């Protein structure tokens, strides 16, 4: 058996945790204040500053937008202070509305891989299906909603009434919701943020079995990175709204707009690290807690190469992180 060689040193794993922790601590102060822009700005600035302490030469391939749309963590921006070339996918705050409204499920999230191993997903919609390991080889975007739920229920040894499916509460998903109710399964409707529930589908005890529906394509790559580490299943298909979306995809080398993108299309190779820190409480991560000059965080971090999944609870002295976090 050949020895597995990793390009990303395992010591860097904790450094990436520090990046998502900083973003969570900074943005969590905006909880319930009704200002999603301020929350996103706080997370982005903290994440960007912390990246500058990491010994990599990272290129943002999924971020806050094009260079003329975002002041930092824009697509193509270089981050880090080292020479190890890596591709970086980030969402400094997934669930800006959730933080602004004091709701559950907001996270700060990133995925890291060697150059060329993360799909450069265009900023448009993607039709998605995601589950834990039980869904591998059993669920597909080509199958009907009912067939997918029935196949997953059988693999999980559950009745249809005991399967929980997460769907974004949007008018475009009315047909999904109708069909799920017709077969009698449980539906959890969410207002924002589909990375966290996609990952939760592969976390034992999260209470989520399946994610269905149309959400952001960049977020699809982040979810696929996590599920590739967890042995789960993810498929996506771009969902263009207009000709401009199609041109954007073609510009990034995606010539077949209708192709079902499998895990191998989205995430190449075994050398992937995923990290996410809870900003507000969710299915498998607790949100940030503040105690005067102290904050506590809850993070999940995983490496595909080793299959290791860690949950990290940390206590932070805010006064000692002043140059990274403005709160």
C-alpha positions in Angstrom: 0.0 0.0 0.0 1.4 3.4 -1.0 2.0 5.9 1.7 -0.5 8.8 1.8 1.4 12.0 1.3 -0.2 15.3 2.4 0.7 18.6 1.0 -1.0 20.5 3.9 0.9 20.0 7.1 -1.4 18.8 9.8 0.0 21.5 12.1 -1.9 24.0 10.0 -5.2 22.6 11.0 -5.3 24.6 14.3 -4.2 27.7 12.4 -7.3 27.5 10.3 -9.4 27.1 13.4 -8.0 30.3 14.7 -9.2 32.0 11.5 -12.8 31.0 11.9 -12.7 31.6 15.7 -11.6 35.2 15.2 -14.4 35.8 12.6 -17.0 34.3 14.9 -15.9 36.3 18.0 -15.9 39.6 16.0 -19.3 39.0 14.3 -21.0 37.5 17.3 -21.1 40.9 19.0 -23.6 42.0 16.3 -26.1 39.4 17.4 -29.7 40.7 17.4 -28.7 44.3 16.4 -30.5 44.2 13.1 -27.4 45.1 11.0 -26.3 42.3 8.8 -23.8 44.5 7.0 -21.9 45.3 10.2 -21.9 41.6 11.1 -20.5 40.6 7.8 -17.9 43.3 7.9 -16.7 42.4 11.3 -16.3 38.7 10.3 -14.5 39.5 7.1 -12.0 41.9 8.6 -11.2 39.5 11.5 -10.8 36.5 9.2 -8.6 38.5 6.8 -6.3 39.7 9.5 -5.9 36.3 11.0 -5.1 34.7 7.6 -2.1 37.0 7.6 -0.6 35.0 10.5 -0.9 31.6 8.8 2.2 30.2 7.1 0.6 29.6 3.6 0.4 31.4 0.3 -3.3 31.1 -0.2 -5.4 32.2 -3.1 -9.1 33.0 -2.5 -11.1 31.0 -5.1 -14.5 31.4 -3.3 -15.0 34.5 -1.3 -16.8 37.8 -0.9 -17.1 38.5 -4.6 -15.0 39.9 -7.4 -12.2 42.4 -6.6 -14.4 45.4 -7.5 -17.2 44.1 -5.3 -15.4 43.3 -2.1 -12.6 45.2 -0.2 -11.1 42.0 1.1 -11.3 38.2 0.8 -12.2 38.8 -2.8 -11.7 36.1 -5.5 -8.1 36.1 -6.5 -6.8 37.8 -3.3 -3.6 36.4 -1.8 -3.6 35.6 1.9 -1.0 34.2 4.4 2.6 34.9 5.0 4.3 31.7 3.8 5.1 29.8 0.5 2.8 26.8 0.6 0.4 27.4 -2.4 -3.2 26.6 -1.4 -6.7 27.4 -2.7 -9.0 29.0 -0.1 -12.8 28.9 0.0 -14.4 31.1 2.6 -17.7 32.5 3.8 -16.7 34.8 6.7 -20.3 34.8 8.0 -22.8 32.3 6.6 -26.1 33.6 7.9 -25.7 37.4 8.1 -29.5 37.7 8.6 -29.4 35.1 11.2 -27.0 37.1 13.3 -28.8 40.4 12.7 -32.1 38.9 13.8 -30.7 36.9 16.7 -31.6 33.5 15.1 -29.9 30.1 15.1 -27.5 28.5 12.6 -24.9 31.2 11.7 -21.3 30.0 11.2 -18.0 31.3 10.0 -16.5 28.8 7.6 -13.6 27.9 5.3 -12.2 25.1 3.3 -8.6 24.7 2.1 -7.0 22.4 -0.5 -4.0 22.3 -2.8 -4.2 24.5 -5.9 -6.8 23.3 -8.5 -8.6 21.0 -6.1 -11.6 23.2 -5.3 -14.2 24.0 -8.0 -14.2 27.7 -8.7 -17.9 27.9 -8.5 -19.5 31.0 -10.1 -21.6 33.3 -7.9 -25.0 32.0 -8.8 -27.5 29.4 -7.7 -27.0 25.6 -7.5 -29.6 22.8 -7.0 -28.3 20.6 -4.2 -28.8 17.3 -2.5 -26.7 16.4 0.6 -26.7 13.6 3.2 -24.4 11.7 5.4 -22.6 8.4 4.5 -25.9 6.5 4.3 -26.8 8.4 1.2 -23.7 7.5 -0.8 -24.7 5.7 -4.0 -28.4 5.9 -3.0 -29.5 9.5 -3.5 -29.2 11.5 -6.8 -30.4 14.8 -8.4 -31.6 12.6 -11.2 -34.1 10.8 -8.9 -37.4 12.1 -7.7 -37.7 13.7 -4.3 -39.8 10.8 -3.1 -37.4 8.2 -4.4 -34.5 9.9 -2.7 -36.2 10.1 0.7 -37.3 6.5 0.5 -33.8 5.3 -0.4 -32.3 7.2 2.4 -34.9 6.1 4.9 -34.2 2.5 4.0 -30.4 3.0 4.4 -31.0 4.7 7.8 -33.4 2.0 8.9 -36.1 4.7 9.5 -39.6 5.2 8.5 -40.5 8.0 6.2 -42.1 9.9 9.1 -38.8 9.8 11.0 -36.6 11.3 8.2 -35.9 15.0 8.6 -35.3 17.1 5.5 -34.0 20.7 5.5 -35.2 23.1 2.9 -34.7 26.8 2.5 -38.1 28.5 2.9 -38.3 30.1 -0.6 -41.2 30.2 -3.1 -39.0 28.3 -5.6 -39.1 25.3 -3.2 -42.9 25.0 -3.0 -42.9 21.9 -5.1 -40.3 20.2 -2.9 -42.2 21.0 0.2 -45.5 19.8 -1.3 -44.0 16.5 -2.3 -42.3 15.9 1.0 -45.6 16.5 2.8 -47.3 14.1 0.5 -45.0 11.3 1.5 -45.2 12.2 5.2 -41.6 13.1 6.0 -40.5 15.8 8.4 -39.5 19.1 7.0 -37.3 21.7 8.7 -37.7 25.1 6.9 -34.7 27.5 7.3 -34.6 31.2 6.4 -30.9 31.4 5.5 -27.6 29.5 5.4 -27.5 26.0 3.9 -23.9 25.0 4.6 -24.5 24.2 8.2 -27.5 21.9 7.7 -25.7 20.2 4.8 -22.9 19.4 7.1 -25.3 18.5 10.0 -26.7 15.7 7.8 -23.5 13.8 8.3 -23.1 14.6 12.0 -24.6 11.8 14.2 -27.3 13.1 16.5 -27.8 16.4 14.7 -31.4 15.5 13.9 -31.0 16.3 10.2 -30.9 13.6 7.5 -31.1 15.3 4.1 -30.7 18.8 2.5 -32.7 19.6 -0.7 -33.1 22.6 -2.8 -31.5 25.6 -4.5 -28.9 27.7 -2.8 -25.7 29.5 -3.5 -23.2 27.6 -5.7 -20.1 28.8 -3.7 -21.7 27.5 -0.5 -22.2 24.2 -2.3 -18.4 23.8 -2.6 -18.0 24.5 1.1 -20.6 21.9 2.0 -19.0 19.4 -0.4 -15.6 19.9 1.2 -17.0 19.1 4.7 -19.0 16.1 3.4 -16.0 14.8 1.6 -14.2 14.7 5.0 -17.2 13.1 6.7 -17.7 10.4 4.0 -21.1 11.9 3.1 -22.8 12.6 -0.2 -23.3 15.8 -2.1 -24.4 16.6 -5.7 -25.0 19.9 -7.3 -26.3 21.3 -10.6 -25.9 24.9 -11.5 -29.2 26.8 -11.6 -28.7 29.9 -13.8 -31.3 32.6 -13.7 -30.3 34.4 -16.9 -27.8 34.5 -19.7 -25.3 36.4 -17.6 -25.1 33.5 -15.1 -24.4 31.1 -18.0 -21.6 33.3 -19.2 -20.2 33.6 -15.7 -20.0 29.8 -15.5 -18.4 29.4 -18.9 -15.8 32.0 -17.9 -14.8 29.7 -15.1 -14.5 26.7 -17.4 -18.0 25.1 -16.8 -19.2 24.4 -20.3 -22.0 22.0 -19.5 -24.4 24.1 -17.4 -26.7 21.1 -16.9 -24.1 18.7 -15.7 -24.6 17.0 -12.3 -21.5 18.0 -10.3 -20.4 15.1 -8.1 -18.1 15.1 -5.1 -15.2 14.4 -7.5 -16.1 17.4 -9.6 -16.3 19.8 -6.6 -13.5 18.5 -4.5 -10.4 16.8 -6.0 -8.0 14.7 -4.0 -7.7 13.7 -0.4 -5.9 16.8 0.9 -8.8 18.9 2.2 -9.3 20.8 5.5 -12.7 22.2 6.6 -13.3 24.4 9.6 -16.4 26.1 10.9 -17.1 28.0 14.1 -20.6 28.6 15.5 -21.6 32.3 15.8 -25.2 31.5 16.9 -26.4 28.2 18.3 -27.0 25.5 15.6 -27.7 21.8 15.2 -24.1 20.7 16.0 -22.2 23.9 17.0 -22.8 26.2 19.9 -22.6 30.0 19.3 -20.1 32.4 20.8 -20.6 33.3 24.5 -19.2 36.5 26.0 -18.2 36.9 29.6 -16.8 40.4 30.1 -13.3 40.2 28.6 -13.6 36.5 27.8 -15.4 34.7 24.9 -15.9 31.0 24.3 -16.2 29.4 20.9 -17.2 26.0 19.5 -15.6 24.8 16.3 -15.6 21.7 14.1 -12.4 21.0 12.0 -11.7 18.0 9.8 -9.1 16.6 7.5 -10.1 14.4 4.6 -6.6 12.8 4.4 -6.8 11.4 7.9 -10.5 11.2 8.4 -10.1 13.0 11.7 -13.0 15.2 13.0 -12.4 17.4 16.0 -14.8 19.5 18.0 -12.9 22.3 19.8 -14.2 24.4 22.6 -12.0 27.3 23.4 -11.8 30.2 25.8 -10.4 33.5 24.5 -9.0 36.6 26.2 -10.4 39.4 24.0 -7.9 42.0 25.1 -5.1 39.8 23.8 -6.6 39.6 20.3 -7.1 43.3 19.9 -5.2 43.6 16.6 -7.3 40.8 15.1 -10.8 41.5 16.5 -12.6 44.7 17.0 -15.5 44.3 19.3 
